Amino acid sequence: RSSDLKHKLFKSLQHICELEGRDDLIRLVLTNIDYNSAVLAVPQTVDAHTPRTSRDTPLLQTVTNNNAASVSSSTNEALEIIRKILASSSTVVKYFAVRHLRTQLHAKPRAFSEWGIELLLTKLTDNDAKIRGLVHQILDEAIDHSTCLEKLIDLLDSPAAPVDIKALVAMGTTGTSLLIRILSTAKGLNKLL
């Protein structure tokens, strides 16, 4: 029963994220989901004597429980929401979503590497130059964290987020910087050569 309720909640949120002209609601949904704790499947422990309110608890944590299957299901649905937002026809919404990815990176880089790098790579080919430029900057910041660099290397030439040497070089200075960082690791050197 609770999994049906969660599924309905996420479906409703996905529907909200598809509304044209409701950037305010989309931003509200985007910023109130805790993607990191769900991806890591680390249930939050709450002291029984500590009062919690809905304002203190991110939306995703509110609807997940300690059941690992529930967390996994919610994870997929939460990530589907951010994917829909990143695929929006509104440049403003996409730009805000990419900026939110940067916030998530700085909050928990280890968790972000599990899901955020792949999402960033999908936006490298966005039609808007401003969004591509922001993605370049965030990737450059992300590879300062070893887990993000390793994930980027793992995703090279993958169907999920195809990036190759030509694409990196085409990115200009940022791409060259990424390429140098990738080639500076044994794993990256083996992957690209």
C-alpha positions as CSV (number, residue, x, y, z in Angstrom):
1,R,0.0,0.0,0.0
2,S,2.7,2.5,0.9
3,S,4.6,1.7,-2.3
4,D,1.5,2.4,-4.3
5,L,1.2,5.7,-2.5
6,K,4.8,6.6,-3.2
7,H,4.4,5.6,-6.9
8,K,1.3,7.8,-7.2
9,L,3.2,10.7,-5.5
10,F,6.1,10.5,-7.9
11,K,3.8,10.2,-10.9
12,S,2.1,13.3,-9.8
13,L,5.4,15.1,-9.4
14,Q,6.5,14.0,-12.8
15,H,3.3,15.4,-14.2
16,I,3.9,18.7,-12.5
17,C,7.4,18.8,-14.1
18,E,5.9,18.5,-17.5
19,L,3.7,21.5,-17.1
20,E,4.5,24.3,-19.5
21,G,4.9,27.8,-18.0
22,R,5.0,26.5,-14.4
23,D,8.7,27.1,-13.7
24,D,7.8,27.9,-10.1
25,L,6.3,24.5,-9.4
26,I,9.1,22.7,-11.3
27,R,11.7,24.5,-9.2
28,L,9.9,23.6,-6.0
29,V,9.8,19.9,-7.0
30,L,13.4,19.9,-8.1
31,T,14.8,21.5,-5.0
32,N,12.8,19.4,-2.5
33,I,13.9,16.0,-3.5
34,D,16.9,14.5,-1.7
35,Y,18.5,12.5,-4.5
36,N,21.7,11.7,-2.6
37,S,20.3,9.8,0.4
38,A,18.1,7.7,-1.9
39,V,20.9,6.8,-4.2
40,L,23.1,5.7,-1.4
41,A,20.2,3.9,0.2
42,V,21.2,5.1,3.6
43,P,18.0,5.5,5.7
44,Q,17.9,8.5,7.9
45,T,17.8,7.7,11.6
46,V,15.6,10.0,13.6
47,D,15.8,10.3,17.3
48,A,12.4,9.6,18.8
49,H,12.7,12.6,21.0
50,T,13.5,15.0,18.1
51,P,10.4,16.5,16.6
52,R,10.5,16.5,12.8
53,T,8.3,18.6,10.6
54,S,7.7,18.4,6.9
55,R,9.9,21.5,6.5
56,D,12.8,19.7,8.0
57,T,12.5,16.6,5.9
58,P,13.2,16.6,2.2
59,L,10.3,15.2,0.1
60,L,12.0,12.0,-0.9
61,Q,12.9,11.1,2.7
62,T,9.4,11.8,3.7
63,V,8.0,9.1,1.4
64,T,10.7,6.5,1.8
65,N,11.1,4.0,4.6
66,N,13.8,1.6,5.6
67,N,12.8,-1.0,3.0
68,A,15.7,-1.3,0.5
69,A,13.3,-2.1,-2.4
70,S,11.3,1.0,-1.5
71,V,14.4,3.1,-1.6
72,S,15.5,1.7,-4.9
73,S,12.1,2.3,-6.4
74,S,12.0,5.8,-5.1
75,T,15.5,6.4,-6.4
76,N,14.5,5.5,-9.9
77,E,11.5,7.7,-9.7
78,A,13.4,10.6,-8.2
79,L,16.0,10.5,-10.9
80,E,13.3,10.2,-13.5
81,I,12.0,13.5,-12.3
82,I,15.3,15.3,-12.7
83,R,15.8,13.7,-16.1
84,K,12.4,15.1,-17.2
85,I,13.3,18.5,-15.9
86,L,16.6,18.4,-17.8
87,A,14.8,17.4,-20.9
88,S,12.3,20.3,-20.6
89,S,11.6,22.6,-23.6
90,S,12.2,25.6,-21.3
91,T,15.8,26.8,-21.4
92,V,15.2,28.6,-18.0
93,V,14.1,25.3,-16.4
94,K,17.0,23.4,-17.8
95,Y,19.5,26.0,-16.7
96,F,18.0,26.0,-13.2
97,A,18.2,22.2,-13.1
98,V,21.9,22.2,-14.2
99,R,22.6,24.8,-11.5
100,H,20.9,22.6,-9.0
101,L,23.2,19.7,-10.1
102,R,26.1,22.0,-9.1
103,T,24.5,22.5,-5.6
104,Q,24.1,18.7,-5.3
105,L,27.8,18.2,-6.3
106,H,29.0,20.5,-3.6
107,A,26.7,19.1,-0.9
108,K,27.7,15.4,-1.3
109,P,30.3,14.7,-4.1
110,R,30.6,11.0,-3.3
111,A,26.8,10.5,-3.7
112,F,26.6,12.8,-6.7
113,S,29.1,10.7,-8.6
114,E,26.6,7.8,-8.5
115,W,24.0,9.7,-10.5
116,G,25.0,13.3,-11.3
117,I,27.9,12.8,-13.7
118,E,25.8,10.8,-16.1
119,L,23.1,13.5,-16.1
120,L,25.7,16.2,-16.7
121,L,27.2,14.3,-19.6
122,T,23.7,14.1,-21.3
123,K,23.6,17.9,-21.3
124,L,27.0,18.3,-23.1
125,T,25.1,18.4,-26.4
126,D,22.3,20.7,-25.3
127,N,21.2,23.2,-28.0
128,D,21.8,26.2,-25.6
129,A,25.4,27.3,-25.4
130,K,24.9,28.8,-21.9
131,I,23.8,25.4,-20.6
132,R,26.7,23.6,-22.2
133,G,29.1,26.2,-20.7
134,L,27.7,25.6,-17.3
135,V,27.9,21.9,-17.7
136,H,31.6,22.3,-18.7
137,Q,32.3,24.3,-15.5
138,I,30.5,21.8,-13.3
139,L,32.3,18.8,-14.8
140,D,35.6,20.7,-14.3
141,E,34.7,21.2,-10.6
142,A,33.4,17.6,-10.2
143,I,36.6,15.9,-11.3
144,D,38.4,17.5,-8.4
145,H,36.7,14.6,-6.5
146,S,38.2,11.2,-7.2
147,T,34.8,9.4,-7.2
148,C,33.5,11.8,-9.8
149,L,36.6,11.5,-12.0
150,E,36.3,7.7,-11.8
151,K,32.6,7.8,-12.7
152,L,33.4,10.1,-15.7
153,I,36.1,7.6,-16.9
154,D,33.6,4.7,-16.5
155,L,31.1,6.5,-18.6
156,L,33.4,7.3,-21.5
157,D,32.0,5.9,-24.7
158,S,29.1,4.3,-22.8
159,P,25.6,4.3,-24.4
160,A,24.2,6.1,-21.4
161,A,26.4,9.2,-21.9
162,P,28.6,8.9,-24.9
163,V,31.7,11.1,-24.6
164,D,34.9,10.5,-26.5
165,I,38.2,12.3,-27.1
166,K,36.8,14.3,-30.1
167,A,33.9,15.5,-27.9
168,L,36.3,16.5,-25.1
169,V,38.6,18.4,-27.5
170,A,35.6,20.2,-29.1
171,M,34.7,21.5,-25.6
172,G,37.7,23.8,-25.8
173,T,39.7,24.7,-22.7
174,T,37.4,22.9,-20.3
175,G,37.4,19.7,-22.5
176,T,41.2,19.8,-22.7
177,S,41.4,20.1,-18.9
178,L,39.0,17.2,-18.5
179,L,41.0,15.1,-21.0
180,I,44.3,15.8,-19.2
181,R,42.8,14.9,-15.9
182,I,41.4,11.6,-17.4
183,L,44.7,10.8,-19.0
184,S,46.5,11.5,-15.7
185,T,45.0,8.3,-14.2
186,A,46.0,4.8,-15.2
187,K,42.4,3.8,-15.6
188,G,41.7,6.8,-17.9
189,L,44.8,6.2,-19.9
190,N,43.8,2.6,-20.5
191,K,40.2,3.5,-21.4
192,L,41.2,6.1,-24.0
193,L,44.1,4.3,-25.6
